[in-house]
Amino acid sequence: MPEDTENLSVLQRNTEMVGNPREHQIIEEYLSKREPVFHDLCELKKQGWASAEGDKVFDERKRKADSVGPEGRQSFFLMTVRIGDEMARRTNVFRFDNQSPLVLDLCMAPGGFTQSVLKRYPDAHVHAITLPPEEGGYPVIANHPNLSIVYADITLYATDFGVTEIPVNHPDPALFSHDRPYQDCRYDLVFCGGAVLRAQPRAEYRKVGEQMRLTVSQLIFAFQRIKPGGTIVLLLRKIEAWDTVRILHTFSKFAAIKLFKPYRAHAIKSTFYLVAQSILPKTQEAVKALEEWKTLWYEWTFGVGGETSSIPAETGSGDGSEVTEILEEYGTRLVELGRPIWKVQANALRNSGFIKSCQDNESCHDQQPVESLES
């Protein structure tokens, strides 16, 4: 069970990692000392945590998202199209060597990225996997004759992730699939845009580490199908989080990476996209990464010895030696990558009404941020 987070402000749960393992402390201290933009962002977050107005903003966003109608779904779809268009302009992610690229869109609904590709390359073929609406997924709005969709929970493709026999003591063995959709395809571009959805019914044991399971599931699925020289776009959260630092450091060994965060959509949140181009999936480092992701998927799905009660509640919590070693090697590059992302989020927070109201109220600065807990 994740620890109770009822004492956290809504804003803190939406802008900060719920938890503070040793690795995260080391990373945050390293970045705060070396990057003023990151230091300013941390201070703005603390102000926001103390703001009741911030809670109201996120509560209202959550209420609207949970009760969205047809008009709201269309608005969300168009927003994702705009994000795709902005990504294309700023990263050249849709630059292909042919006019009919093969694209894979994981967790694709409502399909904004797919739509953004197809309006530029009408002869492209897009394959997609997305959570069925009856299981809490978004309805698909993108529509094109070259679009093929498989409706499934991508975290359950056990055989694709290297597991042919489900542990006998697992409570839901029938959930897992031994299908391997699109296994013979090699893609020019793969979107991994999945986020854990509140509307998806999940057993209690799946409430621990679900975002990590979803991330590595997409990575495994994508990596086994990416064309050499292809591109993967991966939705991530908090550059300074330990699992995120590891992913960025790992990809830098076999791909040219850049980070992208929209200037407006979700600017106030810590989410951003890794754009990994010119991927070399057959190198020793890439093969090693794939095996590590498969191990992580197993641990975060079945636990130690197949016991779901032993599924880890957090990444990290070691002695800090690994993160220290990575920062010595990769810290300067991490700061360079993170600076524009932190600047977008800091500007969005600074210009938000609840931060401004908090800055006008000295009592906000007297409050201490709630001690964070790991989810």
N, C-alpha and C positions, 0 to 999 in steps of 0.2 A: 504494500500500500504506500502511495506517496504520502509524505507528511502533510498535515493540514495546512492550508494556505489562507484560511479565512481571515487571519490577522494582517494579510498583505493588502495594500491598496490595489485597486483595479489597475491603476497606471503602472505600478511596479510590476504586476504580473504580466503586463503587456510590453514593457520596455526593458526589463531586467531578467537575467537568468534567475529562476527561483532556486536558489542554492548557491553555495560558495565553496566548492571543493578547493583543496590546496592549490591545484594547478591554476584555477581561475584567479585566485589571489595573486599568484606570482605574475601571471600575464597582465593583470590590471595594474599592478604596481610598476611593472616594466614600462607599459605604455604611458601611464600617467606621468612618469618622469621624463619621457622622451618626446611626447607629442602634446602640445598645448590644446589642440582641437579636441583630443580625446579627454583630456583633463576637464575642459570646459563642459563637454557633454556629460560627464559623470556628475558635475555640480548641478547642471540643469535637471538631470534625472532626480537628484535628491530633492530639489525644489518641487518638482512635479509630484513626487511621492507624498509630499506633505499637503498637497492641494486637493481639497474635496471637489473642486471644480473639475480637476482632471479625472477623478473617478466618475463624475457625471458624464463626461464626454465619452469615455470608453463604455460605460454602462449603456448609453444611448446607441452607440455603434453596435454593441452586441445585441441589443433588443431589435434593432432594425435588421440585422443579419439573420436573426433567428425567425423573423416573421415576414421575410421578403416575399413579395408577390411577383407577378409577371413583369411589371414595369421595373421593379428593383433588380430582377434577374437580368433583364436586358441592359440595365445601366451597369451592372457588374461586368457583364460580358464586354461591353464597349470599353470599360476601363482597362480590362486585360488586353484588349486589342491595342489600346493606346500605349500600354506598357511595352508590348511587343514592338510597336512602331518606334518607340523611343529607344529601346534596346538596339534595334537594327541601325538607327542613325548614329548612335554613340559608340557601338562596338563592332560594327560590320559583321555581326553574327550571321546574317543571311547572305553572305557573299559566297557563292558556290561556283564550281568550275563547269557547271552545266545548267541547262534551263529546266531540268526535270529531276531535282534532287529527291532523295528518299529521306523522309523525316519521321521520327518517332516522338510522340508526345505522351509522356507518362503522367497520370493524374490530370488529364487534359481539360476536363469540364471546368467552365463552360466552353472553352475552346478558343480563347482570344489569341493565344500564340499561334495556334494552327491557322486561324483566320488571317493573321498578320503575314504568315508565310505564303498562304495560297493567293492572297491578293497581289503579291509580288511575283510569284511563280505559279501561275495557273496550271502548269503542266507537272507540278510537283505531286508526289504521292505521300500522303500522311497516314501513318498507322498510329493508333492510339489505344491506351488502356486507361480506363477511368472507373471509379467506384459507382456501382449502380445507384440510381436515385432512391430505390426502395431500401437501400442500405445506408442512406444518409448522404449520398453523393449529390453534386450539383447536376441539374439538367444540362444536357449538351445543346448549345445554340448554334455553334459553327456548323455549316452545311456546305458540302462540296462533293461532286461525284468521285473525286479521288481520295476521299476520306473513308478509312476503314476503322471501326471501333470494336474493341473487346471490352465488355463490362465485367470488371473483376476487382477484387481487393489485391493490389500488387504485392502486399506483404505476405501473401499466402502461397506463392509459387515455390513450394518446397524443393521440388526436383531441380528447378532452375538454379536454386541457391545451394545445391549440393547435398540435399537431404532426401533420400529415397524411402527411408523408414522413419515414421513419426514415433517418438518415444511412447511406449505403451501406457505410461501413466499420465499422458497429456489429457486434459479435460475435454478438448474439442478436436480430436484427430480428423474428423470428417470435414473440417473447414479447409484443410490444406488441399492444394491442387498439384497434380503431377503434369499438368499441361505445360507446354513451352511455346507460347504463341510467338510468332515471328522469329523463331530461332535460326532460320536460315538466311535472314535478311541482314544486310550491313548498311548502316545508316550514315548519311552525311552529317546529320544534326539530330541530337536527342535532347528534348526538354524533360527535366526532372523537377516539376513544379509542385509536388505534393506537400500539403500541410494537413495535420491532424484536424479532422472535422468534428465539431461538437455534436452534430446530428447523427453521427455514426454510432449505432449501439455496439458496445464493447463489454466483454466480460471483465470482471474486476482485475484479473491478472494482466489484462492488456492495458490497463491504465498506468502501468509503470513503463517508462521508456518507449512509448509508442512513437514519438517523433524520431528517435534514433533508429528504430526498426524501419520506419518508413523511408528515412534517408538512405540507409544502407541497402534496402530492398531496391530502390530506384537505381542506385549506383551499380549494384551487381547486374541487374537486368540490362541497364544501358551499356555497361562496359563489355558485356559478352556479345554485344551487337553493333558496337561502334566501328565504323570504317577507319582504318589507319589514316591519320590526317584529319579525322572528323572533329566535330565540336559537341561538347556536352554543356548544357546550361542547367545549373543546379540551384534551387532555392535554399538559402541558408539563413541563419539567424545569429546575430552577435558575433562579429569578427573576433572579439576577445574571449569567446567561450572556448574551452579546451578542445572539445570535439571539433569545432570549426577550425581552429588553428591547425589541428592535425590534418584535416582534409585539405586545407590550402597548401600546407607544406608538402603533403603527399602528391597532389596534382602537379606541383611545380617541378617535380622530378621527371615527368614524362609529357608535359603539355605547356603551352604558352598561356598563362592565365591573366585575366583582368577581372575586375569587380564592377558590378553595375547596380545602382540604386536609382529608381525613378525620382525626379525632382519633386513630384507632387504626390503621386499615389503611394499610400502607406509610408510617407516620408517620416512621420513621427515614430514609426516602429523601427525595430532593430533589424528587420529583414532586408536582405539584399540577394543578388544573384552572382554566383561564380560562373564566369564564361571561360571555359577551358577549350582552347583551340589547338589545332595541329597535334592531336593526341596520338601517342605511340603506344597502343594497347598491348604490344607483344614484348616490350622491354622487360628486363628482370624486375625493375621497380614496380612496373604496372601489374605484372603477374603477382608479385608479392602483395600489392595493395588489394587486389581482387580476393585473394585468399584470406586476408585479414578481415575484409568486409563480410565474407561468408561466415567466418568465425564469430564476428560480432552479431550477425543476424541470428545465428544459432543461440548464442548466449542470451540475447535480448528477446528471443522467442520462446525458448524451452527452459532456460535457466541451467544451473549446474546439475548434471545427472538427470536432466529431463524434469526437474522439479520447478514448476512455474513460481513457487514461493521464493526461489532463489534468484529470480531475475533481478539484475542490479538496478538500483534506484538512481544511479548517477554514473557518469564517466569520470575517470580520474580517481582522486583520493589516494594517490600514491605518495612517495616521499618528495616529489617535485623534481627529481633528477632528469626525467625525460623532457619535461617542459623547459627546464633550464637549458638543456642541450640544444633543443630546437630553437629557442630564442637567441642563443649565441650564434647559431648558424643562419637563422631566417628572420630574426627580429627586425632588422633594418628594412627588409623587403615587406614585412608585415605592416610596418608603419606606413610605408609608401602606398601600399594597397588600401589600407584602411582610412587614410586621411580624408579623401573625398567622400567616402561613405559616411564617416562620422560628422563631417561638415554638413551634409544634407540633413541628417537627423537632428543635429544641434540647432540648425537654423529653423527647422520645423518646430522644435520644442520652444525655442526662444520666441518665436512669433505666435505661439498658441495663446489663446485667451487665458487659460488657466495658469500658465507660467507668469504671464504679465500681472495677473491679479495677485498671484503669490508674491511676486517681487514688490508689489505695492503694500503688502501686508507683512510687517516685520516678524509677526508671530510664526510665519511659515519657516523662517530661517532658524527659529529657536527649536523646531522639532527635529528629532533624530530620525533618520530613515529606519523603517522597520527591519529588523534582522531578517535576511532572506532565508528561505528554506528550499531544499531541492525537491523538484517534482519528477 
